[in-house]
Amino acid sequence: MRVTYVGHACHLVELDGLRVLTDPWLVDPIFAGSCEHAEPLGFGVADLGRIDAVALTQGHLDHLNAPTLAALPDKSIPVVHPVVTFTEIDEALRLLGFTNLHPREDWAPFELGTLRITPTPSPGVLDECAFFVSGRDGRFFDGADAPQPPELMREIRERLGAPDLAALSHNSFDQPALLGLPSLKPADHAPEAAVRSARLLGAGTVMPGASGMRWCGPRGPEITRRIIRRSGADFLARLAREAPEVPGVALAPGDAWSRAGGVERGVLRGTPEPPAATDYVHRLLDTGARHCPPGRPSTEDTVRRDLPALLARHPERAAYVGQAVAFEIVGADPAVFTVDFAAPTRPPVTGDAGAAFALRIADEDWKDLFERAIPWQVLLVNDRTRVVRFRPGAPPDGLHFAYALQGLFP
């Protein structure tokens, strides 16, 4: 078994003579130009060689990168991904030309020869999973962004065995800080949780997972310092102090780890991909998809016409938000209104009705959502959306409402 670290959550797993690519992202920038790899890649899609399968843990743009997927030459290879309830992973893949899709429930493996790609639970928001890739030659746990409660780590080991290599989440992306809030990320993403997970999994070797993103532009360094509070290096240092019996490896993009040879530096080299004009599949492919009629809508149009129509088409997604939310639309075409997502047939109420949950959004961004120029997840990472009020607690309280809006504006 050999695992090459391609960057962030992307790995090239070579096992039993087959090659699996996880969460492909090789083209910068992402999130509508907001983010890029922390370390520029010294190779491109063509340098990966033959790919026998793709495994996607989620539909976020740092895991499902449309320009990278579009550049993969063979669209008939199997693509394994979580069962879609609220997101558009399968639709995006079909638009990109992939024909061999395999949605899988947690614990239901996809088999390719002697290799098994098994989704494991991710108790996060919307359609996400982690992956356990196993075969005759070894086992790799790709934790991606998945939270790591102890009971889940124990269950993974009991069901699937101890991995030879595990890539573990370690709190490298403190999203609440992007919403104008202090850190609220649960401890099951922190370096201490990753150390605990390494022990509970019985991992032979561990590496930081989903680690390697920075923000672009004039404010990029300041935003990156605010968001990336604890790095992969913090996790590995804590591992060395608290669990010295578990080896940790720091891989740069293009480095690999194998059971036979340990760390191999610079095994992946070549020509980097040119920058992409957009990473959002609807803009990349110019699909023309919209949540509103042709023409730039007014804020009043979006509130009175387009949002009620969207909720009527997707009542299950509105129910997933499940709370009354006040929206403060600011800019040249402002508005304030409240939507009760628990009663999606009820029209929006003008003004702030005192809901426990409230957001502030620029009018141009709000209109872009209805024109499908951007998905909601772009606003969550662009440092332009603010949570004005929320009620702390587990879902459906807390920040669940802000993340769940991705189901309405995928």
KEDO-198055 format. One record per residue (C-alpha): x, z, y. Coordinates in nm, 2 decimals. Layout:
BEGIN
u X	w Z	v Y
...
This chain:
BEGIN
u 0.00	w 0.00	v 0.00
u 0.12	w -0.09	v 0.35
u -0.07	w -0.02	v 0.68
u 0.05	w -0.20	v 0.99
u -0.06	w -0.04	v 1.32
u -0.19	w -0.33	v 1.53
u -0.29	w -0.10	v 1.82
u -0.56	w 0.16	v 1.91
u -0.80	w 0.16	v 1.62
u -0.68	w -0.17	v 1.47
u -0.49	w -0.16	v 1.14
u -0.39	w -0.42	v 0.89
u -0.43	w -0.27	v 0.55
u -0.25	w -0.44	v 0.26
u -0.37	w -0.31	v -0.07
u -0.40	w -0.46	v -0.42
u -0.29	w -0.80	v -0.29
u -0.56	w -0.81	v -0.02
u -0.55	w -0.77	v 0.35
u -0.82	w -0.59	v 0.55
u -0.82	w -0.58	v 0.93
u -1.00	w -0.28	v 1.09
u -1.16	w -0.28	v 1.44
u -0.99	w -0.60	v 1.57
u -0.87	w -0.58	v 1.93
u -0.57	w -0.80	v 2.03
u -0.69	w -0.95	v 2.35
u -0.67	w -0.77	v 2.69
u -0.84	w -0.66	v 2.91
u -1.16	w -0.50	v 2.77
u -1.47	w -0.33	v 2.92
u -1.51	w -0.60	v 3.19
u -1.15	w -0.57	v 3.29
u -1.13	w -0.19	v 3.31
u -0.90	w -0.12	v 3.02
u -0.60	w -0.26	v 2.82
u -0.36	w -0.15	v 2.55
u -0.14	w 0.13	v 2.66
u 0.15	w -0.06	v 2.51
u 0.14	w -0.43	v 2.56
u 0.12	w -0.61	v 2.22
u 0.41	w -0.83	v 2.12
u 0.21	w -1.05	v 1.89
u -0.12	w -1.24	v 1.86
u -0.40	w -1.32	v 1.62
u -0.21	w -1.60	v 1.46
u 0.08	w -1.36	v 1.37
u -0.15	w -1.15	v 1.15
u -0.15	w -1.40	v 0.87
u -0.42	w -1.43	v 0.61
u -0.71	w -1.18	v 0.65
u -0.94	w -1.12	v 0.35
u -1.19	w -0.89	v 0.51
u -1.27	w -0.72	v 0.84
u -1.41	w -0.36	v 0.87
u -1.58	w -0.26	v 1.19
u -1.65	w 0.11	v 1.26
u -1.88	w 0.04	v 1.56
u -1.98	w -0.20	v 1.83
u -1.78	w -0.06	v 2.12
u -1.56	w -0.31	v 2.29
u -1.24	w -0.14	v 2.20
u -1.34	w -0.18	v 1.83
u -1.54	w -0.50	v 1.83
u -1.33	w -0.74	v 2.06
u -1.52	w -1.07	v 2.08
u -1.21	w -1.28	v 2.19
u -1.01	w -1.15	v 1.90
u -1.29	w -1.21	v 1.65
u -1.35	w -1.55	v 1.79
u -0.98	w -1.64	v 1.73
u -0.99	w -1.54	v 1.36
u -0.98	w -1.88	v 1.19
u -1.19	w -1.80	v 0.88
u -1.54	w -1.70	v 0.97
u -1.65	w -1.69	v 0.61
u -1.45	w -1.37	v 0.52
u -1.66	w -1.06	v 0.45
u -1.72	w -0.83	v 0.75
u -1.82	w -0.47	v 0.66
u -2.00	w -0.27	v 0.93
u -2.25	w 0.02	v 0.97
u -2.62	w -0.05	v 0.92
u -2.75	w -0.15	v 1.26
u -3.04	w 0.05	v 1.41
u -2.98	w 0.04	v 1.79
u -2.68	w -0.18	v 1.85
u -2.62	w -0.55	v 1.81
u -2.31	w -0.56	v 1.58
u -2.46	w -0.81	v 1.34
u -2.60	w -1.03	v 1.61
u -2.27	w -1.04	v 1.79
u -2.09	w -1.13	v 1.47
u -2.34	w -1.42	v 1.40
u -2.30	w -1.55	v 1.75
u -1.92	w -1.55	v 1.69
u -1.98	w -1.76	v 1.37
u -1.93	w -1.50	v 1.10
u -2.16	w -1.57	v 0.80
u -2.06	w -1.31	v 0.54
u -2.19	w -0.98	v 0.68
u -2.21	w -0.66	v 0.48
u -2.39	w -0.38	v 0.65
u -2.33	w -0.06	v 0.45
u -2.49	w 0.28	v 0.46
u -2.26	w 0.59	v 0.45
u -2.09	w 0.63	v 0.11
u -2.20	w 0.28	v -0.01
u -1.88	w 0.09	v -0.08
u -1.81	w -0.28	v -0.04
u -1.60	w -0.40	v -0.33
u -1.35	w -0.69	v -0.31
u -1.17	w -0.72	v -0.63
u -1.02	w -0.38	v -0.71
u -1.03	w -0.28	v -0.34
u -1.32	w -0.06	v -0.20
u -1.41	w -0.02	v 0.16
u -1.63	w 0.29	v 0.18
u -1.81	w 0.39	v 0.51
u -1.80	w 0.76	v 0.57
u -2.03	w 0.94	v 0.82
u -1.95	w 0.96	v 1.19
u -2.19	w 1.22	v 1.34
u -2.16	w 1.06	v 1.69
u -2.41	w 0.85	v 1.88
u -2.56	w 0.52	v 1.76
u -2.43	w 0.30	v 1.48
u -2.09	w 0.43	v 1.39
u -1.88	w 0.51	v 1.08
u -1.53	w 0.57	v 0.96
u -1.38	w 0.39	v 0.66
u -1.20	w 0.50	v 0.34
u -1.01	w 0.20	v 0.20
u -0.89	w 0.25	v -0.15
u -0.76	w 0.06	v -0.45
u -0.51	w 0.08	v -0.74
u -0.22	w 0.09	v -0.50
u -0.33	w 0.37	v -0.26
u -0.59	w 0.51	v -0.02
u -0.62	w 0.49	v 0.36
u -0.86	w 0.69	v 0.57
u -0.94	w 0.53	v 0.90
u -1.10	w 0.80	v 1.11
u -1.14	w 0.58	v 1.42
u -1.35	w 0.77	v 1.68
u -1.54	w 0.98	v 1.42
u -1.58	w 1.35	v 1.48
u -1.43	w 1.56	v 1.21
u -1.64	w 1.87	v 1.12
u -1.47	w 2.06	v 0.83
u -1.76	w 2.01	v 0.59
u -1.74	w 1.63	v 0.63
u -1.36	w 1.63	v 0.56
u -1.41	w 1.84	v 0.25
u -1.68	w 1.60	v 0.13
u -1.47	w 1.29	v 0.19
u -1.19	w 1.44	v -0.03
u -1.43	w 1.55	v -0.30
u -1.60	w 1.21	v -0.32
u -1.31	w 0.97	v -0.26
u -0.99	w 1.17	v -0.32
u -0.69	w 1.25	v -0.09
u -0.57	w 0.96	v 0.12
u -0.20	w 0.86	v 0.12
u -0.23	w 0.79	v 0.49
u -0.50	w 0.91	v 0.74
u -0.55	w 0.79	v 1.10
u -0.73	w 1.09	v 1.26
u -0.92	w 1.12	v 1.59
u -0.75	w 1.36	v 1.83
u -0.94	w 1.36	v 2.16
u -0.77	w 1.07	v 2.32
u -1.08	w 0.97	v 2.53
u -1.26	w 1.23	v 2.73
u -1.56	w 1.03	v 2.83
u -1.75	w 1.31	v 3.01
u -1.48	w 1.30	v 3.27
u -1.58	w 0.94	v 3.35
u -1.93	w 1.06	v 3.42
u -1.82	w 1.30	v 3.68
u -1.83	w 1.60	v 3.45
u -1.57	w 1.86	v 3.33
u -1.45	w 1.81	v 2.97
u -1.74	w 1.86	v 2.73
u -1.59	w 1.69	v 2.43
u -1.65	w 1.90	v 2.11
u -1.36	w 2.06	v 1.94
u -1.40	w 1.84	v 1.63
u -1.21	w 1.56	v 1.82
u -0.92	w 1.78	v 1.94
u -0.56	w 1.79	v 1.81
u -0.64	w 2.12	v 1.64
u -0.93	w 1.96	v 1.45
u -0.70	w 1.67	v 1.35
u -0.45	w 1.91	v 1.21
u -0.72	w 2.09	v 1.02
u -0.86	w 1.76	v 0.89
u -0.51	w 1.66	v 0.76
u -0.51	w 1.97	v 0.55
u -0.87	w 1.95	v 0.43
u -0.83	w 1.58	v 0.33
u -0.50	w 1.66	v 0.15
u -0.35	w 1.36	v 0.33
u 0.00	w 1.26	v 0.22
u 0.09	w 1.14	v 0.57
u -0.11	w 1.12	v 0.90
u -0.10	w 0.93	v 1.22
u -0.30	w 0.94	v 1.55
u -0.62	w 0.74	v 1.53
u -0.80	w 0.53	v 1.80
u -0.50	w 0.60	v 2.03
u -0.36	w 0.35	v 2.27
u -0.58	w 0.26	v 2.57
u -0.52	w 0.29	v 2.95
u -0.72	w 0.20	v 3.26
u -0.63	w -0.10	v 3.47
u -0.64	w -0.17	v 3.85
u -0.53	w 0.04	v 4.15
u -0.69	w 0.35	v 4.02
u -0.59	w 0.29	v 3.66
u -0.31	w 0.55	v 3.64
u -0.53	w 0.82	v 3.80
u -0.82	w 0.75	v 3.57
u -0.60	w 0.74	v 3.27
u -0.45	w 1.08	v 3.35
u -0.80	w 1.22	v 3.39
u -0.94	w 1.08	v 3.07
u -0.66	w 1.09	v 2.82
u -0.62	w 1.46	v 2.83
u -0.45	w 1.50	v 2.49
u -0.25	w 1.23	v 2.33
u -0.14	w 1.13	v 1.99
u 0.20	w 1.29	v 2.07
u 0.02	w 1.62	v 2.13
u -0.15	w 1.59	v 1.79
u 0.18	w 1.52	v 1.61
u 0.36	w 1.80	v 1.79
u 0.08	w 2.04	v 1.69
u 0.09	w 1.91	v 1.33
u 0.47	w 1.98	v 1.31
u 0.41	w 2.34	v 1.43
u 0.11	w 2.43	v 1.23
u 0.12	w 2.21	v 0.92
u 0.48	w 2.11	v 0.86
u 0.40	w 2.03	v 0.50
u 0.20	w 1.73	v 0.62
u 0.43	w 1.45	v 0.75
u 0.32	w 1.28	v 1.07
u 0.42	w 0.94	v 1.19
u 0.43	w 0.79	v 1.53
u 0.39	w 0.41	v 1.51
u 0.41	w 0.16	v 1.79
u 0.20	w -0.15	v 1.78
u 0.36	w -0.38	v 1.52
u 0.51	w -0.09	v 1.31
u 0.40	w -0.03	v 0.96
u 0.40	w 0.25	v 0.70
u 0.41	w 0.21	v 0.33
u 0.42	w 0.44	v 0.03
u 0.73	w 0.27	v -0.09
u 0.93	w 0.24	v 0.23
u 0.79	w 0.49	v 0.48
u 0.81	w 0.37	v 0.84
u 0.90	w 0.01	v 0.91
u 0.96	w -0.09	v 1.27
u 0.86	w -0.41	v 1.42
u 0.72	w -0.59	v 1.11
u 0.46	w -0.77	v 1.33
u 0.60	w -0.99	v 1.60
u 0.51	w -1.32	v 1.77
u 0.33	w -1.45	v 2.07
u 0.08	w -1.22	v 2.26
u -0.27	w -1.35	v 2.33
u -0.34	w -1.47	v 2.68
u -0.57	w -1.25	v 2.89
u -0.94	w -1.30	v 2.84
u -1.18	w -1.38	v 3.12
u -1.44	w -1.15	v 2.95
u -1.48	w -0.95	v 2.64
u -1.86	w -0.93	v 2.63
u -2.00	w -1.16	v 2.37
u -2.29	w -1.29	v 2.58
u -2.06	w -1.39	v 2.87
u -1.78	w -1.50	v 2.63
u -2.02	w -1.75	v 2.46
u -2.24	w -1.81	v 2.76
u -2.55	w -1.74	v 2.56
u -2.78	w -1.71	v 2.86
u -2.95	w -1.40	v 2.71
u -3.13	w -1.18	v 2.97
u -3.36	w -0.88	v 3.00
u -3.53	w -1.04	v 3.30
u -3.66	w -1.39	v 3.41
u -3.41	w -1.64	v 3.56
u -3.28	w -1.55	v 3.90
u -3.13	w -1.24	v 4.04
u -3.39	w -0.96	v 4.02
u -3.46	w -0.71	v 4.29
u -3.43	w -0.34	v 4.21
u -3.81	w -0.33	v 4.24
u -3.84	w -0.61	v 3.99
u -3.63	w -0.43	v 3.74
u -3.83	w -0.11	v 3.77
u -4.18	w -0.24	v 3.78
u -4.15	w -0.55	v 3.56
u -3.84	w -0.57	v 3.35
u -3.78	w -0.22	v 3.24
u -4.14	w -0.16	v 3.11
u -4.11	w -0.49	v 2.92
u -3.78	w -0.39	v 2.77
u -3.92	w -0.05	v 2.66
u -4.23	w -0.23	v 2.51
u -4.01	w -0.45	v 2.30
u -3.79	w -0.17	v 2.17
u -4.00	w 0.15	v 2.16
u -3.78	w 0.29	v 1.89
u -3.47	w 0.27	v 2.12
u -3.66	w 0.44	v 2.40
u -3.77	w 0.71	v 2.16
u -3.40	w 0.76	v 2.07
u -3.32	w 0.84	v 2.43
u -3.62	w 1.07	v 2.40
u -3.61	w 1.24	v 2.75
u -3.74	w 1.20	v 3.10
u -3.45	w 1.06	v 3.31
u -3.44	w 1.02	v 3.69
u -3.24	w 0.72	v 3.81
u -3.09	w 0.70	v 4.15
u -3.01	w 0.34	v 4.23
u -2.77	w 0.33	v 4.53
u -2.64	w 0.04	v 4.74
u -2.80	w -0.23	v 4.95
u -3.12	w -0.24	v 4.73
u -3.18	w 0.12	v 4.65
u -3.45	w 0.30	v 4.46
u -3.52	w 0.64	v 4.30
u -3.76	w 0.66	v 4.00
u -3.82	w 0.86	v 3.68
u -3.87	w 0.72	v 3.33
u -4.01	w 0.93	v 3.05
u -3.85	w 0.77	v 2.74
u -4.05	w 1.00	v 2.52
u -4.36	w 0.81	v 2.64
u -4.23	w 0.45	v 2.68
u -4.57	w 0.31	v 2.76
u -4.61	w 0.53	v 3.06
u -4.49	w 0.33	v 3.37
u -4.19	w 0.46	v 3.58
u -4.28	w 0.71	v 3.85
u -4.15	w 0.66	v 4.20
u -3.91	w 0.92	v 4.31
u -3.72	w 1.20	v 4.14
u -3.99	w 1.39	v 3.93
u -3.75	w 1.67	v 3.86
u -3.64	w 1.56	v 3.51
u -3.36	w 1.77	v 3.35
u -3.16	w 1.45	v 3.32
u -3.05	w 1.22	v 3.61
u -2.81	w 0.94	v 3.66
u -2.67	w 0.76	v 3.97
u -2.59	w 0.39	v 3.94
u -2.50	w 0.12	v 4.19
u -2.77	w -0.14	v 4.24
u -2.54	w -0.44	v 4.15
u -2.45	w -0.27	v 3.82
u -2.81	w -0.19	v 3.75
u -2.91	w -0.56	v 3.80
u -2.62	w -0.68	v 3.59
u -2.76	w -0.48	v 3.30
u -3.09	w -0.68	v 3.31
u -2.90	w -1.01	v 3.35
u -2.69	w -0.92	v 3.05
u -2.38	w -0.96	v 3.25
u -2.25	w -0.63	v 3.12
u -2.36	w -0.38	v 2.84
u -2.43	w -0.01	v 2.92
u -2.10	w 0.09	v 2.75
u -1.91	w -0.09	v 3.03
u -2.07	w 0.15	v 3.29
u -1.98	w 0.45	v 3.07
u -1.61	w 0.37	v 3.09
u -1.59	w 0.21	v 3.44
u -1.60	w 0.53	v 3.64
u -1.90	w 0.40	v 3.83
u -2.18	w 0.59	v 3.67
u -2.25	w 0.96	v 3.75
u -2.45	w 1.21	v 3.56
u -2.63	w 1.40	v 3.83
u -2.82	w 1.65	v 3.61
u -2.83	w 1.74	v 3.24
u -2.92	w 2.03	v 3.02
u -2.63	w 2.14	v 2.80
u -2.68	w 2.16	v 2.43
u -2.69	w 1.95	v 2.11
u -2.88	w 1.62	v 2.10
u -3.13	w 1.54	v 2.22
u -3.01	w 1.76	v 2.51
u -2.66	w 1.74	v 2.65
u -2.51	w 1.40	v 2.73
u -2.70	w 1.23	v 2.44
u -2.93	w 1.06	v 2.69
u -2.65	w 0.89	v 2.87
u -2.48	w 0.75	v 2.55
u -2.82	w 0.66	v 2.39
u -2.90	w 0.42	v 2.68
u -2.65	w 0.19	v 2.50
u -2.94	w 0.11	v 2.26
u -3.15	w -0.03	v 2.55
u -2.87	w -0.22	v 2.71
u -2.64	w -0.33	v 2.43
